């Protein structure tokens, strides 16, 4: 996707910021884990009115960043921080009033999701978008990526615009990503299907 005007550049900067937050999240020390229990629990966000199922017993880490940005991670114990689910919250400008403000699902897939490593200054990245679709007032992406010196990793991402419960809260770009090494994806796919399929945006 070629960005032709200032609005496009602003979108690119915003989305690069969100991607950088997600990458930085991998270096946050997790909090003490809850006891490992099979199953899922319902994650409810009362401020931005969405919910989804997340794995019970995964290590939780949360960090608030300047500008009302926030990252929440759930990391599978024993995975060396390679299998995880993260939620990134990034405020957007007032004129980003709908998901379409970012373009279509394909625009976001090929103009934002795949190039994020290049935007972070990493060269030699191999990536492929397997699917990009619009549903449930969100964009859903399935793709893989291989960075130099890192294992090939499979990603499932939800990209949506959520409105706060108050006018001051404004709108937030919410990205929810489940990731695991490609070598473990077949094992993790049923769980990822449940997590991604459970997403609901309310109101």
HELIX and SHEET records of a PDB file:
HELIX    1   1 UNK A    6  UNK A   25  1                                  20    
HELIX    2   2 UNK A   99  UNK A  102  5                                   4    
HELIX    3   3 UNK A  105  UNK A  108  1                                   4    
HELIX    4   4 UNK A  109  UNK A  113  3                                   5    
HELIX    5   5 UNK A  116  UNK A  119  1                                   4    
HELIX    6   6 UNK A  182  UNK A  184  5                                   3    
HELIX    7   7 UNK A  185  UNK A  197  1                                  13    
SHEET    1   A 3 UNK A  40  UNK A  45  0                                        
SHEET    2   A 3 UNK A  50  UNK A  55 -1                                        
SHEET    3   A 3 UNK A 200  UNK A 201 -1                                        
SHEET    1   B 7 UNK A  59  UNK A  65  0                                        
SHEET    2   B 7 UNK A  69  UNK A  75 -1                                        
SHEET    3   B 7 UNK A  84  UNK A  91 -1                                        
SHEET    4   B 7 UNK A 171  UNK A 181 -1                                        
SHEET    5   B 7 UNK A 153  UNK A 163 -1                                        
SHEET    6   B 7 UNK A 138  UNK A 146 -1                                        
SHEET    7   B 7 UNK A 126  UNK A 135 -1                                        
END                                                                             
